[in-house]
Amino acid sequence: MHIGRDEREDALELPFRDWLARVPGTAYVQHGSGMATTIYISPRVEELVGQPASAFTGLDDVWDTLVHPDDLGRLRAADLQADLDGTFRCEYRLRVADGTYRWMRDEAHRQPDGDTWIGMLVDIDDQKRTEEELRASARRFQTLVEQVPTVTYIESIGASVSPTYVSPRYLSMFGFTPEERLADATLWERLLHPDDRERMLAEIEALEEATEGWSFEYRMRHRDGHVVWVQDQAVLVRDDDGTPLFYQGVLSDVTESRHAQEELERALDELRRADEMKNTFLTAVSHDLRTPLATILGNAITLEHADELALTDEERADMLRSLAAKARRLTELITDLLDMDRLSRGAFEPRLAPEELAGLIERVTREADLPGRHRVELDLRPVVAMVDRSMIERVVENLLVNAAKHTPADAAIQVRLRSVGEGAEIVVEDDGPGVPVELRDSLFQPFERGPSANPHSPGVGLGLSLVARFAELHGGRAWVDDGVSGGAAFHVLLAPPEPVS
């Protein structure tokens, strides 16, 4: 802008000058281009810069001395651009009456005659300061948002909810940049865990425009494939009139807390199970200890007074047989309990040696003290394997006793033996009611007695648990499935390694 004097100032109409003097700014009229000459400037300029309007006419360098030196280059560039398009626009700092600099907006338009410019200089310093404060506040808020360990986002309101801002933490949480998220409207849905997708899409579909916010917990997949549990919370932001503007929310990574919660739930389940096992153990053991002990004590007292009671030889023999049977039962129970304790402490190691299994199984079957009148059928192939003989004897005996307990007194029990590689498979099958699929795994847990067990029959539910543990110590496993005759078929796979020479 160039200031000088022109004789055409006197040609301005007085009403026009009065109007320019009253507008909320400093109006001016210039003639020419580039170094234009000011032919009029409103008296308000004196309030602004402390110099009368006459000071700006006839002097070329007054305006240059008032503009901030850092803004002169921008002002000159705006002058050159105005010569091309007929409009001058520039914001710069001007030294005012108190010696400080204030921001001005200067805008002028070329008139139809091609040489006259009419413009207005407006003080925008307060506006500039407010804008700068808002920008500084926004920078501080953005810095805060980007430092917190969550993903902050803003969702637009419309036909569908879509993000308009996503904080940089999105990259570390999900492996995608905020720009990738904003550019791909389907990314969030594609990252949803398959097990949570249907639920979350239904939740989003149910959202209405007036919904005040949401709080969801679901899983997403990171770019590298691992699962991220997130807590998604958002609130609806409204203007002063209550009109909804947008949703503002945060995504928090709750994977660790979720895993901790799952671990706690598992621990509580184990504690509950341990408590149930303790109660079952105490109930079963108290029954299984007291019953034979009572019989032993009663028979012993009776035998002690045999002469007084005039017992016959046959009665004495029956009592002695009962004493021996109850003592064996107590011995078996205590052995099972001690073995389970040693197994739980890892203090039970098999002593492997070559063993002809068919003969071993035949002997155990012949000596087994089975309740009822069960028919035991043997189908044994010749197999020699590296096994711990005492463990295999216990396996066969426990499977036979288990089959006898859960089948009618005259039921048939079949024992089969086959070679499998360097090991063997033992199968004990009955023609009883079978085992429901949902109970087949739990049967091999300690103190589980199965659905058909008589609550008054002996046994604490350790037999099948020991079978499974002994099979594992031989490199195999134990399981149950349906038998050929419809009953239960218990399998024990033995796959022991070759002994180290």
Protein Blocks (a to p, Z undefined) as FASTA:
>chain_A
ZZdddfklmmpcfklmmmmmmpgcdddddedehjacdfbdcfklmmmnopafklmgoiak
lmmmmpcfklmmmmmmmmmmmmmnopacdddddddfkopacdddddddddfkopaccddd
ddfklmmmmmmmmmmmmmmmmmmmmmpccdcddddddfbdcdfbdcfklmmmnopafklm
mmmmklmmmmpcfklmmmmmmmmmmpcfklgbdcdddddddfkopacdddddddddddfk
opafbdcdddddfklmmmmmmmmmmmmmmmmmmmmmmmmmmmmmmmmmmmmmmmmmmmmm
mmmmmmmnopafklmmmmmmmmmmmmmmmmmmmmmmmmmmmmmnopaccddddddfklmm
mmmmmmpccehjddcddddddddddddfklmmmmmmmmmmmmmmmgcfkbccddddddeh
jbccdddddfbebjafklmmmmmpghiabjkbcfkbgcehlmmmmmmmmmmmnopacddd
ddfkopacddddddddcddZZ
